[in-house]
Amino acid sequence: MEKKKMTMIRWFAVAFSIMMSAIQVQSDGSNHKYKAGDQVPLYANKVGPFHNPSETYRFFDLPFCSPAHVKEKREALGEVLNGDRLVGAPYKLDFLVEKDSEILCRKKLTKEEVDQFRNAVTKDYYFQMYYDDLPVWGFLGKVDKEGKADPTEYKYYLFKHLHFEILYNKDRVIEINARTDPNALVDLTEDKEIEVDFMYTVKWKETDIPFEKRMDKYSSTSSLPHHLEIHWFSIINSCVTVLLLTGFLATILMRVLKNDFVKYAHDEEAADDEEETGWKYIHGDVFRYPKYKSLFAAAYGSGTQLFTLSIFIFILALVGVFYPYNRGALFTALVVIYALTSGIAGYTASSFYHQLEGTNWGNVDWTVDLGRDPLELCSRTLPYVPGTLMHGNGHEVELGALACSDGSMAGKNSKAEFQAPCRTTKYPREIPPLPWYRGTLPQMAMAGFLPFSAIYIELYYIFASVWGHRIYTIYSILFIVFIILLIVTAFITVALTYFQLAAEDHEWWWRSFLCGGSTGLFIYGYCLYYYYARSDMSGFMQTSFFFGYMACICYGFFLMLGTVGFRAALFFVKDEEKLYAKHRSHLQKEESEAEIGIGAAFQVSFKIRQKKSIISSVSG
C-alpha cells in the first residue's frame, strides 16, 4: 500500500512538472501593451533554404551584425522540437519610434564570409524573426539570371537595407512587415573582401484592427474561397466513397448472410445430404487465439493509445489552441498527451493479453518499445535532429514509462474475460488452398486503397503545411476527413474478414489488423510522390529528415488504423457468431419440439388402434 502511494505521488509530481513545462511561452511583454519609447521584444529565430523547411540554422551562423553578448531566449519543449532557436535580434524597434536608414553596423566581410552569404543566396535562404510574438520573414538576397544562359555568369547580391512597417492600435502592436530595398545591394559574385553598411528603416502606421484579430491575417489564406472549394470537394468525394462502399457491403453481406440462413433453415434431409461449407464449417476455429499473442496485444495497446492521442489533439485543435504561430504548441501537446496516455496503452495491452490467456508478461516491454523505438531510431540515425526529441524531454519519457507500467499492472489484475459466443475446438482445422488474390499482401493492397483514396486530396494540404510554408487552420474539415477515414477502414476490413472466413480461413486476427493498417503504407507511398513531384526539397539532410520522420508517422497510422480495423472485425465476427448460434439453437429447439410432437402422435395412434382391437374382439 505504501509503495502504491509513493508511485502515485511520483506520477503526479512528474505530471505536474510536465504541465508546467508545457505552458505557452509568450513574449517578454506578457500583456502586449506598450508606451511610446518602450522596448518591444524582437527575437531572431533561424535561417535556412526556403525549399527545405526542415533544414534550419541559428540566425548568427551567418556573419550578420551581432551584439557583443547574444541574449538567448529560454524556450519551451515544443519550440525546441520545432527547431526554434530564439536570440535577441540586433535591430531596435522601440514602440512608435521611427527610424530612417539607421546604420546597424559597418562590417568588413572576409572572403570566407562572402562565400557563406553567396551560398546562402544561391539556396534562397530566408530569415525568420518574432516581434511581439508576430512572425517576420525576409530573403537574404537574390540571384540575377536575366539574359544569362551560363550559370557562371550569374550575379549574386545581398540585401543590406531592411524596411520594417509596423501597424499599431493604441498601445498594441497589430502587424509587422519586412521588405528589402531592391536598390541597396551588395555584389557577392567575386571572392574578395567587401565593406558593407547594414541599415534598417522603421515606419509606424495606425490601424483599427483589434488586437484579438491580429492573427487572422495568417489563418485567412487557408480559408480563401478556392481553397475551401477544394476542401469541400475532398469531403464530398470521401462521402461518396463511403456511401458507395456502404451500399456495396450492405448488399453483398445481406445477400450472403441471407443465403447462409436459408441453408440453416433447410429441411433436415437436405441438411444431412449437404456437406457443411463456409463460415459454419469452421465456427469452432473462428475464435482460436492468434499466434504471437504478446506482440499482437502490444500492437493493439499502442494503436489504442495513438487513437486516443489523435482524439485529444483534434479536441484541442477544434477549440482553437493551435492558432497560427503559437510556437511549438502542437509538438508540446503531442509529447505531453503521448506520455499521459501511455497508461492506456499499457492497460489495453495487458488486459487484452490476459483475455487471450497469455502467460509471458514481457509484453509490457513490447508495448513501450513499439511506441518509443521508432522515434529513438530516428533521433540516433539523424544526428542533426535535436537531442531533445528523446533525452531532452526526460520527464515525458519517465512519465510515459511509469504510466505504461502502472496501466499494465492494472490490466494484468483486471477480471475481464474474452467472451466468445461459441466454443473453440481442441485442434485447428486445416486451411484449404486459396487463390493468390486471397493472400495477405493482395488483401492489404485492396484494404488500403479505398481509405487512402478518401483522404489523398486533404493529404496534399497537410504535407504542404508540415513540410512547407502553408498554414493549415481548417481543423473542422480535417476532423470530418478523419472520421471518414475511420469509417472506410472499418467497413473494408469487415468485408475482407467475412470473405476470408467464408473461404474457411480462420486466421483472421492478424489479417484484419494488417489490412486496417495498410493505409499507412499507402501514405508512405504518397510521400515518395510528394517529395519528387510536388516539392522542391533536396539535399541529404532534408531527404533523410523527411523520409525518416514520415516513416515514424506512417508507422503510427499503421498501428492506429490496424487497431480500428481489428476492433471492427472483432465486433462483426462476434455479432455474426451470436446470430448463427441463436439460429442454430432455434433450429435445434424446433427439431426437438417436432420430435416430441411425432412421439405424441405415435402414442395417440397406438391407443386408438388398441381401442379398436378391443371393441372388435368384444363385438365378435
C-alpha positions as CSV (number, residue, x, y, z in Angstrom):
1,M,0.0,0.0,0.0
2,E,2.8,2.4,0.9
3,K,4.6,1.6,-2.3
4,K,1.5,2.3,-4.3
5,K,1.1,5.7,-2.6
6,M,4.7,6.6,-3.4
7,T,4.2,5.6,-7.0
8,M,1.1,7.8,-7.3
9,I,2.9,10.7,-5.7
10,R,5.8,10.3,-8.1
11,W,3.4,10.1,-11.0
12,F,1.6,13.3,-10.1
13,A,4.9,15.1,-9.4
14,V,6.2,14.2,-12.9
15,A,2.9,15.1,-14.5
16,F,2.8,18.5,-12.8
17,S,6.4,19.3,-13.9
18,I,5.4,18.4,-17.5
19,M,2.3,20.6,-17.4
20,M,4.4,23.5,-16.1
21,S,6.9,23.0,-18.9
22,A,4.1,22.9,-21.4
23,I,2.8,26.3,-20.6
24,Q,2.8,28.5,-23.6
25,V,5.8,30.8,-23.9
26,Q,4.9,34.4,-24.5
27,S,7.0,37.5,-25.2
28,D,8.7,39.5,-22.5
29,G,5.8,42.0,-22.8
30,S,3.3,39.4,-21.5
31,N,0.3,41.8,-21.7
32,H,1.4,43.2,-25.1
33,K,0.8,46.7,-24.0
34,Y,3.4,49.4,-24.6
35,K,4.0,53.1,-24.2
36,A,5.8,55.3,-26.6
37,G,9.6,54.5,-26.5
38,D,9.1,51.2,-24.7
39,Q,11.3,48.4,-25.9
40,V,9.3,45.7,-27.8
41,P,10.9,42.3,-27.7
42,L,12.4,41.3,-31.1
43,Y,14.0,37.8,-31.4
44,A,15.9,36.4,-34.4
45,N,14.9,32.8,-34.9
46,K,16.5,30.9,-37.7
47,V,17.8,31.0,-41.3
48,G,17.6,28.2,-43.9
49,P,16.8,27.3,-47.5
50,F,13.3,28.2,-48.5
51,H,12.6,24.9,-50.2
52,N,14.0,22.8,-47.4
53,P,11.8,24.0,-44.4
54,S,13.3,21.4,-42.0
55,E,16.9,22.4,-42.7
56,T,17.3,25.4,-40.4
57,Y,20.3,27.0,-38.7
58,R,20.8,29.6,-36.0
59,F,20.5,33.2,-37.1
60,F,24.0,34.1,-36.3
61,D,25.5,31.1,-38.0
62,L,25.7,33.6,-40.9
63,P,28.0,36.6,-40.4
64,F,25.3,39.2,-39.6
65,C,25.9,42.1,-37.3
66,S,25.9,40.6,-33.9
67,P,26.0,42.2,-30.5
68,A,28.9,41.6,-28.1
69,H,26.7,39.4,-25.9
70,V,24.0,37.4,-27.6
71,K,20.9,37.0,-25.4
72,E,19.3,33.6,-25.8
73,K,15.6,33.3,-25.0
74,R,14.5,30.3,-22.8
75,E,12.3,28.1,-24.9
76,A,9.6,25.5,-24.2
77,L,9.8,21.9,-25.2
78,G,7.6,22.4,-28.3
79,E,9.7,25.3,-29.5
80,V,12.9,23.2,-29.4
81,L,11.2,20.3,-31.2
82,N,10.0,22.8,-33.8
83,G,13.6,23.9,-34.5
84,D,13.2,27.3,-32.9
85,R,16.4,28.9,-31.5
86,L,15.4,32.4,-30.5
87,V,18.1,35.0,-29.7
88,G,18.0,38.8,-29.3
89,A,18.0,40.5,-32.7
90,P,20.4,43.4,-33.3
91,Y,17.6,45.7,-34.5
92,K,16.0,48.2,-32.1
93,L,12.2,48.6,-32.9
94,D,11.0,50.6,-29.9
95,F,7.3,51.4,-29.7
96,L,6.2,54.3,-32.0
97,V,9.9,55.3,-32.6
98,E,10.6,55.8,-36.3
99,K,14.0,55.4,-37.9
100,D,15.2,56.3,-41.4
101,S,18.2,54.5,-42.8
102,E,19.6,53.7,-39.4
103,I,23.1,52.1,-39.7
104,L,23.0,48.8,-37.8
105,C,26.7,48.2,-38.2
106,R,29.6,48.7,-40.6
107,K,31.2,45.4,-41.3
108,K,34.1,44.2,-43.4
109,L,33.3,40.8,-44.9
110,T,36.2,38.4,-45.4
111,K,36.4,36.1,-48.4
112,E,35.1,33.2,-46.3
113,E,32.1,35.3,-45.1
114,V,31.4,36.5,-48.7
115,D,31.3,32.8,-49.7
116,Q,28.9,32.0,-46.8
117,F,26.5,34.7,-47.9
118,R,26.8,33.7,-51.6
119,N,26.0,30.1,-50.8
120,A,23.0,31.2,-48.7
121,V,21.7,33.4,-51.6
122,T,22.2,30.6,-54.1
123,K,19.9,28.3,-52.0
124,D,17.3,31.0,-51.4
125,Y,17.9,31.4,-47.7
126,Y,15.3,33.2,-45.7
127,F,15.3,34.6,-42.2
128,Q,12.6,34.5,-39.5
129,M,12.1,36.8,-36.6
130,Y,9.4,37.3,-33.9
131,Y,8.4,40.8,-33.0
132,D,5.9,40.8,-30.0
133,D,5.1,37.2,-30.9
134,L,4.4,38.2,-34.5
135,P,6.4,36.4,-37.2
136,V,8.6,38.3,-39.6
137,W,10.2,36.9,-42.8
138,G,12.5,38.0,-45.5
139,F,15.1,36.8,-48.0
140,L,18.8,37.5,-47.7
141,G,19.5,38.3,-51.3
142,K,18.8,37.5,-54.9
143,V,20.4,35.8,-57.9
144,D,20.4,37.8,-61.2
145,K,19.9,35.3,-64.0
146,E,18.3,37.6,-66.5
147,G,19.8,37.2,-70.0
148,K,22.4,34.8,-68.8
149,A,22.4,31.2,-70.0
150,D,25.6,30.2,-68.4
151,P,25.4,29.8,-64.6
152,T,29.0,31.1,-64.3
153,E,27.7,34.5,-65.5
154,Y,25.1,34.8,-62.7
155,K,25.3,37.7,-60.3
156,Y,24.7,37.3,-56.6
157,Y,23.5,40.1,-54.5
158,L,23.0,40.6,-50.7
159,F,20.3,42.9,-49.4
160,K,21.8,45.3,-46.9
161,H,18.8,47.6,-46.2
162,L,15.7,46.2,-44.4
163,H,12.4,48.2,-44.1
164,F,10.1,47.5,-41.2
165,E,6.5,48.6,-41.5
166,I,4.6,48.2,-38.2
167,L,0.8,48.7,-37.6
168,Y,-0.4,49.6,-34.2
169,N,-3.8,50.2,-32.5
170,K,-3.4,52.5,-29.5
171,D,-0.9,50.7,-27.2
172,R,-0.8,47.4,-29.1
173,V,1.3,46.0,-31.9
174,I,-1.1,44.6,-34.6
175,E,1.1,43.7,-37.6
176,I,4.6,43.9,-38.9
177,N,6.0,43.5,-42.4
178,A,9.6,43.5,-43.5
179,R,10.7,44.2,-47.1
180,T,14.1,44.7,-48.6
181,D,15.3,47.7,-50.6
182,P,16.0,46.5,-54.2
183,N,18.4,49.3,-54.8
184,A,20.6,48.7,-51.7
185,L,22.5,45.7,-52.9
186,V,26.0,44.2,-52.2
187,D,27.6,42.3,-55.0
188,L,28.8,38.9,-53.8
189,T,29.9,37.5,-57.1
190,E,33.6,37.7,-56.6
191,D,35.7,36.3,-53.9
192,K,37.1,39.4,-52.3
193,E,36.7,41.4,-49.1
194,I,33.8,43.8,-49.0
195,E,32.8,46.6,-46.6
196,V,29.1,46.7,-46.0
197,D,26.9,49.1,-44.2
198,F,23.9,47.2,-42.9
199,M,20.9,49.5,-42.4
200,Y,17.3,49.4,-41.5
201,T,14.2,51.7,-41.6
202,V,11.2,51.7,-39.2
203,K,7.8,53.2,-40.1
204,W,4.7,53.1,-37.8
205,K,1.1,53.3,-39.1
206,E,-2.1,53.3,-37.1
207,T,-4.9,50.8,-37.8
208,D,-8.3,50.0,-36.5
209,I,-7.8,46.2,-36.4
210,P,-8.4,45.0,-32.9
211,F,-5.7,43.1,-31.0
212,E,-7.8,40.0,-30.7
213,K,-7.9,39.6,-34.5
214,R,-4.2,40.3,-35.3
215,M,-3.6,36.6,-36.0
216,D,-6.5,36.3,-38.5
217,K,-4.1,37.5,-41.3
218,Y,-2.1,34.3,-41.1
219,S,-5.0,31.9,-41.0
220,S,-7.1,33.6,-43.7
221,T,-5.0,32.1,-46.6
222,S,-6.3,28.6,-45.9
223,S,-9.9,29.9,-45.8
224,L,-9.8,31.5,-49.3
225,P,-12.8,30.5,-51.5
226,H,-10.8,28.4,-54.0
227,H,-9.1,26.6,-51.1
228,L,-12.4,25.9,-49.4
229,E,-13.9,24.6,-52.7
230,I,-11.1,22.1,-52.9
231,H,-11.5,21.0,-49.3
232,W,-15.3,20.5,-49.7
233,F,-14.7,18.7,-52.9
234,S,-12.4,16.4,-51.0
235,I,-15.1,15.8,-48.4
236,I,-17.8,15.2,-51.0
237,N,-15.5,12.7,-52.7
238,S,-14.9,10.9,-49.5
239,C,-18.6,10.8,-48.6
240,V,-19.5,9.4,-52.0
241,T,-16.8,6.7,-51.4
242,V,-18.3,5.9,-48.0
243,L,-21.9,5.7,-49.4
244,L,-20.9,3.5,-52.3
245,L,-18.8,1.3,-50.1
246,T,-21.6,1.1,-47.5
247,G,-24.2,0.2,-50.1
248,F,-21.9,-2.3,-51.7
249,L,-21.1,-4.0,-48.5
250,A,-24.7,-4.0,-47.2
251,T,-25.9,-5.6,-50.5
252,I,-23.2,-8.2,-50.6
253,L,-23.3,-9.1,-46.9
254,M,-27.1,-9.2,-46.7
255,R,-27.4,-11.4,-49.7
256,V,-24.7,-13.8,-48.5
257,L,-26.0,-13.9,-44.9
258,K,-29.5,-14.5,-46.2
259,N,-28.2,-17.5,-48.2
260,D,-26.4,-18.8,-45.1
261,F,-29.6,-18.5,-43.0
262,V,-31.6,-20.2,-45.8
263,K,-29.2,-23.1,-45.6
264,Y,-29.6,-23.3,-41.9
265,A,-33.4,-23.3,-42.2
266,H,-33.4,-26.0,-44.8
267,D,-35.2,-29.3,-44.1
268,E,-33.3,-32.0,-42.2
269,E,-32.9,-34.4,-45.1
270,A,-31.3,-31.8,-47.3
271,A,-29.0,-30.7,-44.5
272,D,-27.9,-34.3,-44.0
273,D,-27.2,-34.8,-47.7
274,E,-25.4,-31.4,-47.9
275,E,-21.8,-31.1,-46.7
276,E,-21.1,-28.1,-44.5
277,T,-19.1,-25.3,-46.2
278,G,-18.0,-21.8,-45.5
279,W,-18.1,-20.0,-42.2
280,K,-20.3,-22.5,-40.4
281,Y,-17.8,-25.2,-41.2
282,I,-15.1,-23.5,-39.1
283,H,-17.2,-21.8,-36.4
284,G,-15.2,-23.9,-33.9
285,D,-11.9,-22.2,-35.1
286,V,-13.1,-18.6,-35.5
287,F,-12.1,-17.5,-32.0
288,R,-8.9,-19.5,-31.9
289,Y,-6.3,-17.1,-30.4
290,P,-3.7,-15.7,-32.8
291,K,-0.1,-16.5,-33.0
292,Y,2.4,-14.2,-31.2
293,K,-0.2,-13.1,-28.7
294,S,2.2,-10.9,-26.9
295,L,3.1,-8.9,-29.9
296,F,-0.5,-8.7,-31.1
297,A,-1.6,-7.4,-27.7
298,A,1.2,-4.8,-27.6
299,A,0.3,-3.6,-31.1
300,Y,-3.3,-3.4,-30.1
301,G,-2.5,-1.4,-27.0
302,S,-0.2,1.0,-28.9
303,G,-2.8,1.6,-31.5
304,T,-5.5,2.3,-28.9
305,Q,-3.1,4.9,-27.3
306,L,-2.5,6.6,-30.7
307,F,-6.2,6.7,-31.4
308,T,-6.8,8.3,-28.0
309,L,-4.0,10.8,-28.7
310,S,-5.5,11.7,-32.1
311,I,-8.9,12.4,-30.5
312,F,-7.3,14.7,-27.8
313,I,-5.3,16.6,-30.4
314,F,-8.4,17.2,-32.5
315,I,-10.3,18.4,-29.5
316,L,-7.5,20.9,-28.7
317,A,-7.4,22.0,-32.4
318,L,-11.2,22.5,-32.6
319,V,-11.2,24.7,-29.5
320,G,-8.6,26.9,-31.0
321,V,-5.4,26.0,-29.1
322,F,-3.3,25.6,-32.3
323,Y,-3.7,29.0,-33.8
324,P,-1.0,30.1,-36.4
325,Y,2.4,30.6,-35.0
326,N,1.6,29.5,-31.5
327,R,5.2,28.4,-31.3
328,G,5.6,24.7,-30.5
329,A,2.1,24.2,-29.2
330,L,1.4,21.2,-31.3
331,F,4.6,19.5,-30.5
332,T,4.2,20.2,-26.8
333,A,0.7,18.8,-26.9
334,L,1.8,15.7,-28.8
335,V,4.7,14.9,-26.4
336,V,2.7,15.6,-23.2
337,I,-0.5,13.8,-24.2
338,Y,1.5,10.9,-25.6
339,A,3.2,10.5,-22.2
340,L,-0.1,10.8,-20.3
341,T,-1.9,8.3,-22.5
342,S,0.8,5.7,-22.2
343,G,-1.2,4.2,-19.3
344,I,-4.0,3.5,-21.8
345,A,-1.5,1.5,-24.0
346,G,-0.3,-0.5,-21.0
347,Y,-3.7,-1.2,-19.6
348,T,-5.2,-2.2,-23.0
349,A,-2.3,-4.4,-24.0
350,S,-2.1,-6.3,-20.7
351,S,-5.9,-6.6,-20.3
352,F,-6.3,-8.0,-23.8
353,Y,-3.3,-10.3,-23.3
354,H,-4.9,-11.5,-20.1
355,Q,-8.1,-12.2,-22.1
356,L,-6.1,-14.2,-24.6
357,E,-4.8,-16.4,-21.7
358,G,-1.2,-15.2,-22.1
359,T,1.4,-16.1,-19.6
360,N,4.5,-14.2,-20.8
361,W,4.1,-10.8,-19.2
362,G,7.0,-9.3,-21.0
363,N,4.5,-7.8,-23.4
364,V,4.7,-4.7,-21.3
365,D,8.1,-4.1,-22.7
366,W,6.7,-4.7,-26.2
367,T,4.1,-2.0,-25.7
368,V,6.7,0.6,-24.6
369,D,9.1,-0.4,-27.4
370,L,6.5,-0.3,-30.1
371,G,5.8,3.3,-29.5
372,R,9.2,4.6,-28.4
373,D,11.8,2.7,-30.6
374,P,10.9,4.3,-34.0
375,L,11.4,7.8,-32.6
376,E,14.6,6.7,-30.8
377,L,15.9,5.2,-34.0
378,C,15.3,8.5,-35.9
379,S,17.0,10.5,-33.2
380,R,20.0,8.3,-33.2
381,T,20.3,7.9,-37.0
382,L,19.8,11.6,-37.7
383,P,22.5,13.2,-35.6
384,Y,21.5,16.8,-36.5
385,V,18.0,16.3,-35.1
386,P,17.7,18.0,-31.7
387,G,18.5,15.6,-28.9
388,T,15.5,16.9,-27.1
389,L,13.4,14.5,-29.0
390,M,14.3,11.6,-26.8
391,H,16.6,12.6,-24.0
392,G,15.9,16.3,-23.6
393,N,12.4,15.6,-22.5
394,G,13.4,13.2,-19.8
395,H,10.3,14.0,-17.7
396,E,8.0,13.0,-20.5
397,V,9.8,9.7,-21.2
398,E,9.9,8.9,-17.5
399,L,6.2,9.7,-17.1
400,G,5.3,7.6,-20.2
401,A,7.2,4.5,-19.0
402,L,5.7,4.9,-15.5
403,A,2.1,5.3,-16.8
404,C,2.6,2.4,-19.1
405,S,3.9,0.2,-16.3
406,D,1.0,1.2,-14.0
407,G,-1.5,0.6,-16.7
408,S,0.0,-2.8,-17.4
409,M,-0.3,-3.8,-13.8
410,A,-3.9,-2.7,-13.7
411,G,-4.7,-4.6,-16.9
412,K,-3.0,-7.7,-15.6
413,N,-5.1,-7.7,-12.5
414,S,-8.3,-7.0,-14.3
415,K,-11.1,-9.6,-14.2
416,A,-12.0,-9.2,-17.9
417,E,-12.5,-12.4,-19.9
418,F,-12.8,-12.9,-23.6
419,Q,-16.5,-13.6,-24.3
420,A,-16.6,-15.9,-27.3
421,P,-20.1,-16.8,-28.5
422,C,-19.0,-20.4,-29.3
423,R,-16.5,-22.9,-28.0
424,T,-13.2,-23.4,-29.8
425,T,-12.3,-26.9,-30.8
426,K,-9.2,-28.6,-29.5
427,Y,-7.4,-29.0,-32.8
428,P,-7.5,-26.4,-35.6
429,R,-8.9,-27.3,-39.0
430,E,-6.6,-27.3,-42.0
431,I,-7.0,-24.2,-44.1
432,P,-7.7,-25.2,-47.8
433,P,-5.5,-23.9,-50.6
434,L,-6.6,-20.5,-51.6
435,P,-6.1,-18.4,-54.8
436,W,-3.2,-15.8,-54.8
437,Y,-5.6,-12.9,-54.5
438,R,-6.7,-14.1,-51.1
439,G,-3.2,-13.8,-49.7
440,T,-2.2,-11.3,-47.1
441,L,-0.4,-8.8,-49.4
442,P,-3.2,-8.6,-52.1
443,Q,-5.8,-8.2,-49.3
444,M,-3.7,-5.4,-47.7
445,A,-3.5,-3.7,-51.1
446,M,-7.2,-3.8,-51.5
447,A,-7.9,-2.7,-47.9
448,G,-5.5,0.2,-48.0
449,F,-6.5,1.7,-51.4
450,L,-10.1,2.8,-50.5
451,P,-9.3,4.6,-47.3
452,F,-6.4,6.3,-48.9
453,S,-8.5,7.4,-51.9
454,A,-10.8,9.1,-49.4
455,I,-8.1,11.3,-47.9
456,Y,-5.5,11.8,-50.6
457,I,-6.7,15.3,-51.6
458,E,-6.5,16.5,-48.0
459,L,-3.1,14.9,-47.6
460,Y,-1.6,17.5,-50.0
461,Y,-2.6,20.4,-47.8
462,I,-1.3,18.7,-44.7
463,F,2.0,17.9,-46.3
464,A,2.3,21.5,-47.6
465,S,1.8,22.7,-44.1
466,V,4.1,20.3,-42.3
467,W,6.8,20.2,-45.0
468,G,6.3,23.6,-46.4
469,H,5.3,27.2,-45.6
470,R,1.5,26.9,-46.0
471,I,-0.7,27.5,-42.9
472,Y,-3.4,24.9,-42.2
473,T,-6.2,26.1,-39.9
474,I,-9.4,24.3,-41.1
475,Y,-9.3,21.7,-38.4
476,S,-13.1,21.0,-38.7
477,I,-12.7,19.8,-42.2
478,L,-9.7,17.7,-41.2
479,F,-11.7,16.1,-38.4
480,I,-14.5,15.2,-40.8
481,V,-12.0,13.6,-43.1
482,F,-10.5,11.7,-40.2
483,I,-13.9,10.3,-39.3
484,I,-14.5,9.2,-42.9
485,L,-11.1,7.5,-42.8
486,L,-12.1,5.5,-39.7
487,I,-15.4,4.5,-41.2
488,V,-14.0,3.4,-44.6
489,T,-11.2,1.5,-42.8
490,A,-13.7,-0.3,-40.5
491,F,-16.0,-1.2,-43.4
492,I,-13.4,-2.6,-45.8
493,T,-11.8,-4.6,-43.0
494,V,-15.1,-6.1,-42.1
495,A,-15.8,-7.1,-45.7
496,L,-12.5,-8.7,-46.2
497,T,-12.7,-10.5,-42.9
498,Y,-16.1,-12.0,-43.9
499,F,-14.8,-13.2,-47.2
500,Q,-11.8,-14.7,-45.6
501,L,-13.9,-16.7,-43.1
502,A,-16.3,-17.7,-45.9
503,A,-13.2,-19.2,-47.6
504,E,-12.6,-21.3,-44.5
505,D,-9.5,-19.4,-43.5
506,H,-9.9,-18.9,-39.7
507,E,-6.6,-16.9,-39.2
508,W,-8.3,-13.5,-39.4
509,W,-6.9,-11.8,-36.3
510,W,-3.5,-10.6,-37.7
511,R,-5.1,-10.3,-41.2
512,S,-7.7,-7.8,-40.0
513,F,-5.0,-5.8,-38.2
514,L,-2.7,-5.7,-41.2
515,C,-5.5,-4.8,-43.6
516,G,-6.7,-2.0,-41.4
517,G,-3.2,-0.6,-41.0
518,S,-2.2,-0.9,-44.7
519,T,-3.4,2.7,-45.3
520,G,-0.2,3.8,-43.5
521,L,1.8,2.1,-46.3
522,F,-0.2,4.0,-48.9
523,I,0.5,7.2,-47.1
524,Y,4.2,6.5,-47.1
525,G,4.0,5.7,-50.8
526,Y,2.4,9.2,-51.2
527,C,5.5,10.6,-49.5
528,L,7.6,9.5,-52.5
529,Y,5.2,11.1,-54.9
530,Y,5.0,14.4,-52.9
531,Y,8.8,14.6,-52.5
532,Y,9.7,14.1,-56.2
533,A,6.6,15.7,-57.9
534,R,5.1,18.3,-55.6
535,S,8.0,19.8,-53.6
536,D,11.4,21.3,-54.3
537,M,13.1,19.7,-51.3
538,S,16.7,18.5,-52.0
539,G,19.9,17.5,-50.2
540,F,20.8,14.6,-48.0
541,M,19.8,16.3,-44.7
542,Q,16.3,17.3,-45.8
543,T,15.7,14.0,-47.6
544,S,16.7,11.8,-44.7
545,F,14.7,14.0,-42.3
546,F,11.6,13.9,-44.5
547,F,11.6,10.1,-45.1
548,G,12.8,9.2,-41.6
549,Y,10.1,11.1,-39.8
550,M,7.4,10.3,-42.3
551,A,8.2,6.6,-41.7
552,C,7.5,7.2,-37.9
553,I,4.2,9.0,-38.7
554,C,3.1,6.3,-41.1
555,Y,4.0,3.6,-38.6
556,G,1.8,5.4,-36.1
557,F,-1.1,5.4,-38.7
558,F,-0.5,1.7,-39.3
559,L,-0.9,0.9,-35.6
560,M,-3.9,3.1,-35.1
561,L,-5.8,2.1,-38.2
562,G,-4.9,-1.5,-37.7
563,T,-6.5,-1.3,-34.2
564,V,-9.6,0.3,-35.7
565,G,-9.8,-2.4,-38.4
566,F,-9.3,-5.2,-35.9
567,R,-11.9,-3.9,-33.4
568,A,-14.5,-3.5,-36.2
569,A,-13.8,-7.0,-37.5
570,L,-13.9,-8.5,-33.9
571,F,-17.3,-6.8,-33.3
572,F,-18.7,-8.1,-36.6
573,V,-17.4,-11.6,-36.1
574,K,-18.8,-11.8,-32.6
575,D,-22.1,-10.4,-33.7
576,E,-22.4,-12.8,-36.6
577,E,-21.4,-15.8,-34.5
578,K,-24.1,-14.8,-32.0
579,L,-26.7,-14.7,-34.8
580,Y,-25.5,-18.1,-36.1
581,A,-25.6,-19.5,-32.5
582,K,-29.0,-18.1,-31.9
583,H,-30.2,-19.5,-35.2
584,R,-28.7,-22.9,-34.5
585,S,-30.3,-23.1,-31.1
586,H,-33.7,-22.0,-32.6
587,L,-33.4,-24.8,-35.2
588,Q,-32.5,-27.4,-32.5
589,K,-35.5,-26.3,-30.4
590,E,-37.8,-26.7,-33.4
591,E,-36.4,-30.1,-34.1
592,S,-36.8,-31.2,-30.5
593,E,-40.4,-29.9,-30.5
594,A,-41.1,-31.7,-33.8
595,E,-39.7,-35.0,-32.3
596,I,-41.9,-34.6,-29.2
597,G,-44.9,-33.9,-31.4
598,I,-44.2,-37.0,-33.6
599,G,-43.8,-39.2,-30.4
600,A,-47.1,-37.9,-29.0
601,A,-48.8,-38.6,-32.4
602,F,-47.5,-42.2,-32.4
603,Q,-48.8,-42.7,-28.8
604,V,-52.3,-41.4,-29.7
605,S,-52.4,-43.6,-32.9
606,F,-51.3,-46.6,-30.9
607,K,-54.1,-46.1,-28.3
608,I,-56.7,-45.7,-31.0
609,R,-55.6,-48.9,-32.7
610,Q,-55.7,-50.7,-29.3
611,K,-59.2,-49.5,-28.5
612,K,-60.4,-50.6,-32.0
613,S,-58.9,-54.1,-31.4
614,I,-60.7,-54.3,-28.0
615,I,-64.0,-53.3,-29.5
616,S,-63.7,-55.7,-32.4
617,S,-62.9,-58.6,-30.0
618,V,-65.9,-57.8,-27.7
619,S,-68.3,-57.5,-30.6
620,G,-67.0,-60.8,-32.0
